[in-house]
């Protein structure tokens, strides 16, 4: 088997790993059953699942219902419940001297979701559930489409095969750009009824920021590094394939 194909296959496996291997990640900071940031398209949610009516910014972002949906079994993998964290945050504050972690996965958020939502409420920021719900709902379909492109790249050769292989491999660029744009919008919209008034809050991407008595430190998660390695391998595969021509 040609080395370029070997690199491409490993690249595909790493790509799929970011989608399927998050099942060992625990919900540090709040019970799994209380996490409501996983909100797929309603047609993927079985009938009879418990929900609560929404209001305000949550209703604007998610519609009329907020579901308490924790998928199980093979369906949980297929609809994106087990995506690995792309970015994560360490949270330190007087009220939680032991600290807590918040994980930003591609389809939801895990960890100290409840604690962050309490802080957001006091400073006038929206709940975490409202962060890019439409994009998070689309992730399973984006991964399916990109997986098909990678398979096409592996098993056929054509004039534009480098593009077919490269486009799905740029997730490490797509996600930070989208996150930055979403973060800027999210952190610039404050409720006028907040207990603590903030003039502004710069969205954190990397490093440490202090907000009142809270310290947040952001850094890449395992999903980021897998996407980076996947891009390197795919880039190497494309380079080797084009050198043979």
N, C-alpha and C positions, 0 to 999 in steps of 0.2 A: 504494500500500500504506500502510495506517495506521501511524503512528509507533509505536503500542503493539505492533503485530505485528513491526515491524522490530527494536525493542528485544528482544522475546521470542526472535526468531530468532538474533540476535547472542548473547543469553544462553545459548541452547542450544549454539551453536558453542563458546563459552568453556567450558561445562560438559564437552563432549566433548573439548576440547583438554587438559583436566587428566588425561584418561584415556588419550589416544592419543599425546601429543607428547613422551613421556619417552625416546624412543629415542636421542636425541643425548646423553643423560647418561652419562658414563663412570663406571666403577667405580673411582674414585680410592681408592688404598690397598690394594686387593686384586684379584686377577684375577677376571674375570667368572665363570669356570668354577668357582671355589671358593666363590662366594656361595651359601649354602644358606638364605637367609631367604625366598626365594620358594617357598612350599609350598602350591599350590592343592589343591582337593579331589582325592582320588586318582583319581576317574573322569575327570579332565581330563589325567592324566599317562599317556603311552603306556606300554605294557608293555615291559619290558626296560631301563627307565631305571635307572642305577646308584643304589643307596641304601646307607645304613649303618644298622644297628640302633641304636635310641636307648636311653637309660637315664636314671634320675633325673628331674629336672624337665623335661628335654626330652621324655622319653617321656610324662610327664603332660600336657604341652601339645600334642604333635604325634602321639602314637601310637607305633606300633612302628618306623616307618621315617622316616628323614630323606633326602629325595631330592636328588640332584644334577641338577636339572632346569632347563635354560635353553631355553625354547621359541623357535622360529624362525618367520619368515614371518608370514603373516596371523594364525595362531593365537596368536602372542605378543601381538598387539594385542587380540584378542578376549577372552583370558582375563586381561588386566590386567597384563601384564609391563612395559608402557611408561607407567605412571602417573607424573605429574610429582611431584617432592618437595613435600610440604606444609610440612615444617619441616626445618631443617638445623642442623648443629653444626660449629663449628671446634674442632679438637682440638690442644692444644699440650702437649708434655711434653719432658723432657730427652732421652729416648730417640729422639724424632722432632722435632728442631729445625726441620725444614722444615714441620712441621704436617701435618694431614690433615683430611678432611671426612667427615662422616657424614650421609647423606640419608635422611629418613623419608618414604618414598612410601606410597601408600595400600595397596599390596599387598605391599611388601617394603621392605628397607633396602639402601642402596647406599653404596659408599665404604669407609671404614675399619672394615668389619665385623669382620675378623679381629683388628685391633688392639684394638678395644673389647672383644671377647670375651676376649682375654688379660687385659685389665685387670679385667674382671668376674670372671674366675676367681680372681684374686689377692685381691680384696676380698670374694668370696663371693656375688656377684650371678650370676643365671642368664644363659646366652647370649642374644644378641639374638633368636635364632630363636623364643624362647618368648614374645615380646611379642605379645599379642592375635592368635594365629594364626587363631582362628575368625572374627574380624571381618575380617581381611585376606582370608580365603578367600571371604567373602560379597561383597566389593566389586564383582566383575563383575556379579553379579545385582542388587545395589543400583543400580548405574549403569544397567543395562538397564531396571529398573522406573522409575527417576526420569526417564530419557530418554523413556519412553512417556508419563509424566505431562506432561512439557514439550511433547511433540508434541500431546497432547490439548488443552493450554492454547492452543497456537498456532492450531489448526485448528477449534476449536469454542468456543462461548460458552455459559455456563450460570450457574446460581445460585452454584455453588461454584468457579468457574474461578479466582478469586484464590487459593484454598487449593491447588488443583491446581498452580498455578504457583509458589507460595511454598514448599511443602513440600520439593521437590527442591533449591531454591535456598538452603537453610539448612545446606549441608554445612560452611560456614565456622564454624558453631556446633556442629554434631554432633561433628565431628572433635576440636576442642580439649577438649570436655567428656569424650569417651571417652578421649582421650590422657591427660588429667589423672587420671582414675580408674584407668586401667591403669598409669600411671607410679607412682602412689602405692602400688599393690599390688606392682609389680615391685621398687621401690626399698626396700621394707620387709621383704623376704624374703632373709635372708642365710644362706649355708651356714656351719655350725659348723666346717667344716674349712678356712676361708679362711686364707691366709697373713697378711693384714693384717686386723685386727679393726676394724670400724666399728660404732658404735652406731646410726647412722642416716645416711640420705642423702636429702636433699630432692630430688624430681624437678625437673629444670630445664625450664622452659617458655620463658622469655625472659631474656636477660642472661647473665652469666658466673658460674660456680661452680667452686671448686677442690676437688679430691679428691686428697689426698696431694700428689704432684708433677704432677698432671694438671689442666689448665685447659680447661673446656668453655664455649663461648659459643654460645648458641642464638638463632636468629632465623628469621623466616618464609622459606619457599621460594617459588618461582614459582607453585606450585599454590595457595598461600594467596592470593596477589594476584589470580589468575584467578578463584578462587571469590568473592572480595570484589567484583570488578568484575561478575561474573555476577549476584550478589545485587542490586547497585545497579541494573543494567539491568532485571532482572526486577521489582524494586520499582517502577521508573519505569513499566514496561509496565502493571503492575497498577493503579497510580495513574491513568494516562491512560485505561485501559479503564473504570475505575469512574467517572471524571469524565464520560464520555460517556453514562452511564445517567441 
